[in-house]
Amino acid sequence: MTRYVLRRAGQGVFVLWAAFTVAFFVLYLLPSDPAALIASGGGEVSQVDPAQLAALRAEYGLDRPILVQYGDALLSALRGDFGASYVSGASATSTVAQALPETLKLTGAALVVAVLGGTAVAVASVFPRARFLRQALSAVPPLGVALPTFFVGLVLLQWFSFRVPVFPAIGNEGAISLVLPTITLAVPAGAQLAQILSRSLRGTLGEPYVETAWAKGASRTRVHLAHALRNAAIPAFTVLGVMEGGLLGGAVVTETVFSRQGLGRLTVQSVNQQDVPVVLAVVVFSALVFVVVSLVVDLVYPLLDPRIQVRAETRPSRSRRAGAVTA
Amino acid sequence: MTLQTLSRPATEAAPASVPAPARGGRPRRAARVARHLVRRPGLLLAVAVLLLVAAWAVLPQAFTAQDPLGGVPADRLQPPSGAHWFGTDHLGRDVYARVVHGASLTLRTTALAVVVGLVVGSLLGLLAGFLRGWVDDVIGRLVDVLLAIPSILLSLAIITALGFGPVKVAIAVGIGSVATFARVMRAEVLRVSTSVYVEAARASGLRWPAVLGRHVLPNSSGPVLALVALDFGTAVLAVSALSFLGYGTPPPAPEWGALVSGGRDYLATAWWLTTLPGLVIVAVVLAANRVSRALEKTGEDQ
């Protein structure tokens, strides 16, 4: 077990390093001139004095070979330093760390709503006796997946902030301001989960042990919830890590729609101002959240399903990519 | 066991799993597709939606006589009516005309994004599945990492470096979908290249490039095609989200995401400005997903 945990943690560190590397080379190798960006301070890139540009390049170390810059940036990043924002001059790490809690609150709430809602929809799409009802409910998750986040947010605002003023339209004040953004963010994630779960449920309901449960006279509710759902749910929850990542991405649009402060808004501002260090820090932090959530899921997973054995001891090498956990 | 008996499955098995055997002739195939569609009204509707939107993109003038850019100030903020199907905006511009004319902008960006994802992703998947060994390992790890970064953040990082504009948005969105294409392509190449008829083709002396072109690519195209349709829907969402955030064609160009964003200031008074263009996006994505499901199913049936 210890070896399994260590290896999963090692994989997490690798993903973080690689995310940093990919983001670094995307941001620093593509044709743009960071020095001109710094000189313009986030405004329009206009004619800047060449001598001033050269001085800035020297100051930020941008005149060195790219690999030297990369090595330097990686060492600093390991110490938690992603450089200074081109715009404000503040540390990119602390800028991101300040914005992160609000967004984690939002995505955490959305994750809970998505899991509960997604599970409810998935169960509802297999439970009813009437065929047309099952078919109608099965159409809900594909619809949810097709809804653009910004569209959901604006329609909710329209109905529940303007027509019927129940919730505030903007801001971070109090739990009530969290309701509409949470729903907005939870719709695509919940729909995705519902799709996976209802497919898994349909498979499970055809299995012999469910047949046995029916034969023993278990009620419809008991067969669906106690027998089928318990087994169907476990594989569906392996996607939680990817889902949390998706929620962080969705926060970019959601926070813009609802004018909330947070990581998403910070991202939009930094992209608008081409604030490279902050964007780099945002990407690495979201990869970190993904890694942590995936790690927790992987560690809890064998506890939930006793059939699953951690294979680290029996099969040391060849299971790397497939993930170490197999049913 | 001679080479001749071995090579037989190559000629027999390959056409069987190619989606459309050419021997049946075009009319019969068309009739079969038509019958298939009539029995599935949802799929028929999805295809109709996609065709309509494609027609908007190619020939917008045929669908609306109104000017998408110049408005009539006297007609500002009118609700939907017979004269203005989708109402008018704050400058008196016809929203339906703007949606129709915006189709070419949004769909062109989306199509380019899909092509970028398809070409780069398939190439990576092909290399990984075909060369195996360390190339497979390196590409596999790269794909894992691309999947770990939320695709919109990856797109935004690319936009930070490249700047704004429709082509840059297309590249950013396309790179965001490279990982999925690479995965599916690799799996398909592995499946096909271990099959008996490929082995037979190799054994009968066909060179690798020919095996690739004649057997591997045609037989792995089914799932990739379904993924193209699916990715088209996802790309419409991503492109319109980035255009909503203001990274696409600058205003007054009627890109769909920008249209929805433009209605934000009139949420309380003019619902049609956000709702109707938004519903058009939803319809296109739903249609693309439906077609993708159908393609996936045909692949499985065969």
Boltz contact constraints between the chains, C-beta under 6 A:
constraints:
  - contact:
      token1: [A, 15]
      token2: [B, 145]
      max_distance: 6.0
  - contact:
      token1: [A, 15]
      token2: [B, 148]
      max_distance: 6.0
  - contact:
      token1: [A, 18]
      token2: [B, 145]
      max_distance: 6.0
  - contact:
      token1: [A, 19]
      token2: [B, 145]
      max_distance: 6.0
  - contact:
      token1: [A, 19]
      token2: [B, 148]
      max_distance: 6.0
  - contact:
      token1: [A, 19]
      token2: [B, 149]
      max_distance: 6.0
  - contact:
      token1: [A, 22]
      token2: [B, 145]
      max_distance: 6.0
  - contact:
      token1: [A, 23]
      token2: [B, 157]
      max_distance: 6.0
  - contact:
      token1: [A, 26]
      token2: [B, 157]
      max_distance: 6.0
  - contact:
      token1: [A, 26]
      token2: [B, 158]
      max_distance: 6.0
  - contact:
      token1: [A, 26]
      token2: [B, 161]
      max_distance: 6.0
  - contact:
      token1: [A, 27]
      token2: [B, 157]
      max_distance: 6.0
  - contact:
      token1: [A, 27]
      token2: [B, 161]
      max_distance: 6.0
  - contact:
      token1: [A, 30]
      token2: [B, 161]
      max_distance: 6.0
  - contact:
      token1: [A, 30]
      token2: [B, 162]
      max_distance: 6.0
  - contact:
      token1: [A, 32]
      token2: [B, 161]
      max_distance: 6.0
  - contact:
      token1: [A, 142]
      token2: [B, 289]
      max_distance: 6.0
  - contact:
      token1: [A, 146]
      token2: [B, 282]
      max_distance: 6.0
  - contact:
      token1: [A, 146]
      token2: [B, 285]
      max_distance: 6.0
  - contact:
      token1: [A, 146]
      token2: [B, 286]
      max_distance: 6.0
  - contact:
      token1: [A, 147]
      token2: [B, 282]
      max_distance: 6.0
  - contact:
      token1: [A, 148]
      token2: [B, 237]
      max_distance: 6.0
  - contact:
      token1: [A, 148]
      token2: [B, 240]
      max_distance: 6.0
  - contact:
      token1: [A, 148]
      token2: [B, 281]
      max_distance: 6.0
  - contact:
      token1: [A, 150]
      token2: [B, 244]
      max_distance: 6.0
  - contact:
      token1: [A, 151]
      token2: [B, 278]
      max_distance: 6.0
  - contact:
      token1: [A, 154]
      token2: [B, 274]
      max_distance: 6.0
  - contact:
      token1: [A, 157]
      token2: [B, 267]
      max_distance: 6.0
  - contact:
      token1: [A, 158]
      token2: [B, 267]
      max_distance: 6.0
  - contact:
      token1: [A, 158]
      token2: [B, 271]
      max_distance: 6.0
  - contact:
      token1: [A, 162]
      token2: [B, 267]
      max_distance: 6.0
  - contact:
      token1: [A, 162]
      token2: [B, 268]
      max_distance: 6.0
  - contact:
      token1: [A, 245]
      token2: [B, 150]
      max_distance: 6.0
  - contact:
      token1: [A, 246]
      token2: [B, 150]
      max_distance: 6.0
  - contact:
      token1: [A, 248]
      token2: [B, 150]
      max_distance: 6.0
  - contact:
      token1: [A, 249]
      token2: [B, 150]
      max_distance: 6.0
  - contact:
      token1: [A, 249]
      token2: [B, 152]
      max_distance: 6.0
  - contact:
      token1: [A, 249]
      token2: [B, 153]
      max_distance: 6.0
  - contact:
      token1: [A, 252]
      token2: [B, 152]
      max_distance: 6.0
  - contact:
      token1: [A, 253]
      token2: [B, 241]
      max_distance: 6.0
  - contact:
      token1: [A, 271]
      token2: [B, 156]
      max_distance: 6.0
  - contact:
      token1: [A, 271]
      token2: [B, 159]
      max_distance: 6.0
  - contact:
      token1: [A, 271]
      token2: [B, 160]
      max_distance: 6.0
  - contact:
      token1: [A, 274]
      token2: [B, 160]
      max_distance: 6.0
  - contact:
      token1: [A, 279]
      token2: [B, 157]
      max_distance: 6.0
  - contact:
      token1: [A, 279]
      token2: [B, 160]
      max_distance: 6.0
  - contact:
      token1: [A, 283]
      token2: [B, 149]
      max_distance: 6.0
  - contact:
      token1: [A, 283]
      token2: [B, 153]
      max_distance: 6.0
  - contact:
      token1: [A, 283]
      token2: [B, 157]
      max_distance: 6.0
  - contact:
      token1: [A, 286]
      token2: [B, 150]
      max_distance: 6.0
  - contact:
      token1: [A, 286]
      token2: [B, 153]
      max_distance: 6.0
  - contact:
      token1: [A, 287]
      token2: [B, 148]
      max_distance: 6.0
  - contact:
      token1: [A, 287]
      token2: [B, 149]
      max_distance: 6.0
  - contact:
      token1: [A, 290]
      token2: [B, 148]
      max_distance: 6.0
  - contact:
      token1: [A, 321]
      token2: [B, 140]
      max_distance: 6.0
